Amino acid sequence: ALAASWLSEHYGAPVMLFALLLGIAVNFLSADPRCRPGIDFASRSVLRLGVALLGMRITFGQMQSLGAGPLALTFGSVAATICVGWLLARAAKLDPAFGVLTGGAVAICGASAALAIAAVLPKGPHHERDTVMTVVGVTALSTIAMILYPLVAHALGFDAHTAGIFLGATIHDVAQVVGAGYSVSTEAGDTATIVKLFRVAMLLPAVFAISLLFRARNAGAEAGTRPPLLPAFLVGFAVLVAINSTGQVPPGVAQGLQAASRWCLVLAIAALGTKTSLGDLARVGWKPVGLIVGETLFVGLLVLSGLLLLR
């Protein structure tokens, strides 16, 4: 995680992607009984802590400032993209859980959402491989979108506010949203960031609904294998959003907890990479990649259509 952060700062590439690739490079460590407990701890407990601490990025006031139209468009696009992911996975004869995982990652907040959703999905034989594949796909496409989408907004003649809504509602990862938004203008960057944080706030109801869905689907499974009804990290996420919304959290404390969230997620991604074999990823075929690309195109076109109607 430290090496990935250093590389990201010096070369400008996504830290999550560096962490994942460095983890895969030392996959042999996952077979060492001395290393396995720490790798498991980082990929589970540290992951959940990082997702819970994401709540310190969001306040209710930020969401209210967007207005009813953008909020409804963003909410609808998140829900529709997850449903489309599920339908596309079934059509491609892939596990529907994988469609929900990729759809949620594309719809909400990229790698962070993939990790949170994976935590409540049933642990099948390809669970970790599917999670890593999703992280790789959404991170790569988010970087491409950071470059292309500002050009699309300019070509369509969007003003700064509308461009910010488009970028914040369609690009997967928070860092790429910030980069794309402020490359247009300060107003576009501010708007894109707030829209993106609203999508991050959707993590709570989305993961809770997915948890309920797969709990019902696996009602006959043993208690130890069923996803939890309300994971503790979701409760922590909601509590921190409420606390942050009071405005009583000192800026230094809020920034420290946000940095802690980032470090936890980078650690978790590195651990997931360590548990993943490059050969396993190479054998998944083109369908999962096509699924993530299809979901990305769907959410982009849906938001564009909505914005053109709202103009």
Solvent accessible surface area in square Angstrom, and as a share of the most:
residue,aa,sasa,rsa
1,A,33,0.26
2,L,140,0.70
3,A,58,0.45
4,A,0,0.00
5,S,5,0.03
6,W,134,0.47
7,L,43,0.21
8,S,20,0.13
9,E,130,0.58
10,H,106,0.48
11,Y,154,0.58
12,G,69,0.67
13,A,34,0.26
14,P,27,0.17
15,V,23,0.13
16,M,27,0.12
17,L,43,0.21
18,F,45,0.19
19,A,1,0.01
20,L,0,0.00
21,L,91,0.45
22,L,68,0.34
23,G,3,0.03
24,I,17,0.08
25,A,73,0.57
26,V,54,0.31
27,N,41,0.21
28,F,140,0.58
29,L,60,0.30
30,S,15,0.10
31,A,89,0.69
32,D,28,0.15
33,P,110,0.69
34,R,207,0.75
35,C,44,0.26
36,R,88,0.32
37,P,87,0.55
38,G,45,0.43
39,I,21,0.11
40,D,31,0.16
41,F,122,0.51
42,A,16,0.13
43,S,6,0.04
44,R,133,0.48
45,S,55,0.35
46,V,18,0.11
47,L,9,0.04
48,R,74,0.27
49,L,96,0.48
50,G,0,0.00
51,V,1,0.00
52,A,11,0.08
53,L,19,0.09
54,L,4,0.02
55,G,0,0.00
56,M,2,0.01
57,R,57,0.21
58,I,0,0.00
59,T,30,0.17
60,F,102,0.42
61,G,44,0.42
62,Q,56,0.25
63,M,28,0.12
64,Q,139,0.62
65,S,79,0.51
66,L,16,0.08
67,G,33,0.31
68,A,87,0.67
69,G,29,0.28
70,P,19,0.12
71,L,40,0.20
72,A,68,0.53
73,L,26,0.13
74,T,0,0.00
75,F,109,0.45
76,G,31,0.30
77,S,2,0.01
78,V,2,0.01
79,A,43,0.34
80,A,32,0.24
81,T,0,0.00
82,I,25,0.13
83,C,77,0.46
84,V,31,0.18
85,G,0,0.00
86,W,90,0.32
87,L,98,0.49
88,L,69,0.34
89,A,0,0.00
90,R,135,0.49
91,A,82,0.64
92,A,29,0.22
93,K,179,0.76
94,L,41,0.21
95,D,73,0.38
96,P,27,0.17
97,A,13,0.10
98,F,11,0.05
99,G,0,0.00
100,V,3,0.02
101,L,4,0.02
102,T,0,0.00
103,G,0,0.00
104,G,0,0.00
105,A,0,0.00
106,V,0,0.00
107,A,0,0.00
108,I,0,0.00
109,C,4,0.02
110,G,0,0.00
111,A,1,0.01
112,S,14,0.09
113,A,0,0.00
114,A,0,0.00
115,L,0,0.00
116,A,0,0.00
117,I,0,0.00
118,A,6,0.05
119,A,7,0.05
120,V,0,0.00
121,L,6,0.03
122,P,35,0.22
123,K,123,0.52
124,G,39,0.38
125,P,135,0.85
126,H,95,0.42
127,H,31,0.14
128,E,52,0.23
129,R,59,0.22
130,D,27,0.14
131,T,3,0.02
132,V,0,0.00
133,M,20,0.09
134,T,0,0.00
135,V,1,0.00
136,V,44,0.25
137,G,15,0.15
138,V,0,0.00
139,T,1,0.00
140,A,43,0.33
141,L,33,0.17
142,S,0,0.00
143,T,37,0.22
144,I,91,0.46
145,A,4,0.03
146,M,57,0.25
147,I,108,0.55
148,L,88,0.44
149,Y,33,0.12
150,P,19,0.12
151,L,115,0.57
152,V,51,0.29
153,A,2,0.02
154,H,153,0.68
155,A,85,0.66
156,L,69,0.34
157,G,50,0.48
158,F,21,0.09
159,D,90,0.47
160,A,28,0.21
161,H,78,0.35
162,T,21,0.12
163,A,1,0.01
164,G,0,0.00
165,I,7,0.04
166,F,3,0.01
167,L,0,0.00
168,G,0,0.00
169,A,0,0.00
170,T,1,0.01
171,I,0,0.00
172,H,1,0.00
173,D,16,0.08
174,V,31,0.18
175,A,76,0.59
176,Q,8,0.03
177,V,0,0.00
178,V,55,0.31
179,G,34,0.33
180,A,0,0.00
181,G,0,0.00
182,Y,99,0.38
183,S,81,0.53
184,V,60,0.35
185,S,41,0.26
186,T,95,0.55
187,E,96,0.43
188,A,0,0.00
189,G,0,0.00
190,D,65,0.34
191,T,12,0.07
192,A,0,0.00
193,T,32,0.19
194,I,47,0.24
195,V,0,0.00
196,K,0,0.00
197,L,15,0.07
198,F,23,0.10
199,R,1,0.00
200,V,1,0.00
201,A,16,0.13
202,M,16,0.07
203,L,0,0.00
204,L,50,0.25
205,P,65,0.41
206,A,11,0.09
207,V,0,0.00
208,F,74,0.31
209,A,57,0.44
210,I,8,0.04
211,S,0,0.00
212,L,76,0.38
213,L,95,0.47
214,F,2,0.01
215,R,69,0.25
216,A,73,0.56
217,R,131,0.48
218,N,35,0.18
219,A,64,0.50
220,G,84,0.81
221,A,37,0.29
222,E,138,0.62
223,A,89,0.69
224,G,79,0.76
225,T,87,0.50
226,R,69,0.25
227,P,6,0.04
228,P,62,0.39
229,L,85,0.42
230,L,89,0.44
231,P,8,0.05
232,A,86,0.67
233,F,12,0.05
234,L,0,0.00
235,V,67,0.39
236,G,23,0.22
237,F,2,0.01
238,A,35,0.27
239,V,74,0.43
240,L,31,0.15
241,V,9,0.05
242,A,45,0.35
243,I,80,0.41
244,N,20,0.10
245,S,35,0.22
246,T,82,0.48
247,G,61,0.59
248,Q,148,0.66
249,V,31,0.18
250,P,77,0.48
251,P,100,0.63
252,G,53,0.51
253,V,76,0.44
254,A,13,0.10
255,Q,119,0.53
256,G,42,0.41
257,L,58,0.29
258,Q,59,0.26
259,A,47,0.37
260,A,38,0.30
261,S,0,0.00
262,R,74,0.27
263,W,88,0.31
264,C,16,0.10
265,L,3,0.02
266,V,0,0.00
267,L,77,0.38
268,A,0,0.00
269,I,0,0.00
270,A,18,0.14
271,A,7,0.06
272,L,11,0.05
273,G,0,0.00
274,T,11,0.07
275,K,24,0.10
276,T,4,0.03
277,S,39,0.25
278,L,116,0.58
279,G,29,0.28
280,D,51,0.27
281,L,22,0.11
282,A,85,0.66
283,R,174,0.64
284,V,28,0.16
285,G,44,0.42
286,W,188,0.66
287,K,77,0.33
288,P,10,0.06
289,V,76,0.44
290,G,34,0.33
291,L,8,0.04
292,I,2,0.01
293,V,55,0.32
294,G,24,0.23
295,E,0,0.00
296,T,10,0.06
297,L,106,0.53
298,F,61,0.26
299,V,1,0.01
300,G,7,0.06
301,L,115,0.57
302,L,58,0.29
303,V,0,0.00
304,L,29,0.14
305,S,56,0.36
306,G,13,0.13
307,L,6,0.03
308,L,88,0.44
309,L,154,0.77
310,L,103,0.51
311,R,162,0.59
